[in-house]
Amino acid sequence: MRYIIAVRLSGGDRLEHITDLKWQEPATGWSNTNTRAEMVAWIDNGNEARVRVGSNESKVEVVRANPPYLRSSPNNTTADNLLSLPRF
């Protein structure tokens, strides 16, 4: 499982504007950066990504738009957790 730890946006401040995601795998200690398209494909292959902001944790889902983009599943906050992450 990968935890998204930071995002890069271009052209706006909405989920559709996330272009790259920085992640880490706690079990292996690996970390890297992927484009949105790469992360969508990785999740579509049956892998799981999550985002943790403070005490809130949620699964990252693919939104079937053209082009597809990512969002966090609903939890105890009205803000999307991906947009609450640091920028890089």
ROZA-989147 format. One record per residue (C-alpha): y, x, z. Coordinates in pm, 1 decimal. Layout:
! ROZA-989147
<pt <Y X Z>>
...
! end
This chain:
! ROZA-989147
<pt <0.0 0.0 0.0>>
<pt <349.7 116.1 -81.8>>
<pt <660.4 47.6 121.6>>
<pt <980.3 25.1 -80.7>>
<pt <1242.1 226.0 110.8>>
<pt <1543.9 232.2 -124.9>>
<pt <1664.2 80.3 -451.8>>
<pt <1896.1 171.6 -737.4>>
<pt <2099.4 -99.7 -910.4>>
<pt <2289.9 -95.2 -1236.3>>
<pt <2528.2 -353.4 -1381.0>>
<pt <2545.2 -583.0 -1078.4>>
<pt <2426.8 -651.1 -726.1>>
<pt <2146.5 -904.9 -776.1>>
<pt <1770.4 -855.7 -780.3>>
<pt <1766.1 -850.1 -1160.6>>
<pt <1984.8 -538.1 -1146.3>>
<pt <1733.9 -323.3 -956.6>>
<pt <1640.7 -45.3 -1197.8>>
<pt <1446.7 197.2 -977.0>>
<pt <1263.9 185.2 -645.3>>
<pt <1192.0 465.0 -400.5>>
<pt <868.8 418.5 -204.5>>
<pt <628.0 583.8 37.7>>
<pt <263.1 535.2 128.7>>
<pt <218.3 576.7 506.0>>
<pt <-157.9 633.8 478.1>>
<pt <-123.6 933.2 244.2>>
<pt <231.2 1049.0 314.2>>
<pt <308.2 1028.6 -58.2>>
<pt <650.7 920.4 -176.0>>
<pt <803.4 887.9 -518.7>>
<pt <1038.1 686.2 -736.3>>
<pt <939.1 438.6 -1007.0>>
<pt <1127.8 224.3 -1251.2>>
<pt <1124.2 -149.9 -1202.6>>
<pt <887.5 -187.5 -1502.1>>
<pt <645.8 68.5 -1355.3>>
<pt <644.9 -105.5 -1017.4>>
<pt <591.7 -446.6 -1181.6>>
<pt <290.8 -305.3 -1370.1>>
<pt <155.9 -144.3 -1052.1>>
<pt <173.6 -476.5 -862.4>>
<pt <26.9 -662.1 -1163.1>>
<pt <-273.0 -426.2 -1140.8>>
<pt <-357.8 -576.5 -800.3>>
<pt <-172.7 -334.1 -575.5>>
<pt <52.9 -437.2 -289.7>>
<pt <406.4 -331.7 -212.4>>
<pt <599.6 -434.6 95.8>>
<pt <951.1 -393.6 228.0>>
<pt <1050.4 -347.7 591.1>>
<pt <1405.8 -403.0 713.3>>
<pt <1446.0 -384.0 1089.2>>
<pt <1171.3 -598.9 1240.7>>
<pt <1130.6 -803.5 919.5>>
<pt <849.9 -715.5 680.8>>
<pt <760.4 -898.0 362.5>>
<pt <549.1 -864.1 51.0>>
<pt <713.8 -770.3 -278.9>>
<pt <648.7 -1022.3 -557.5>>
<pt <699.3 -1017.4 -933.7>>
<pt <938.7 -1278.6 -1073.8>>
<pt <819.6 -1386.2 -1418.3>>
<pt <1148.1 -1362.6 -1606.2>>
<pt <1237.7 -1176.0 -1923.2>>
<pt <1228.2 -894.2 -1824.4>>
<pt <1025.2 -934.1 -1502.4>>
<pt <1188.6 -821.4 -1180.0>>
<pt <1097.2 -795.5 -811.6>>
<pt <1188.0 -987.0 -497.8>>
<pt <1057.9 -996.4 -143.5>>
<pt <866.5 -1299.2 -25.4>>
<pt <1057.4 -1535.7 204.7>>
<pt <1060.9 -1452.9 574.1>>
<pt <1295.9 -1507.2 867.8>>
<pt <1611.2 -1414.8 676.9>>
<pt <1812.5 -1574.8 397.3>>
<pt <1889.0 -1235.7 237.7>>
<pt <1633.5 -1069.4 14.7>>
<pt <1501.2 -764.3 196.8>>
<pt <1503.3 -552.3 -120.6>>
<pt <1880.0 -593.4 -147.1>>
<pt <1916.6 -492.5 219.7>>
<pt <1761.9 -149.4 155.6>>
<pt <1966.4 169.8 117.7>>
<pt <2081.2 268.1 -231.4>>
<pt <1995.9 597.2 -397.3>>
! end
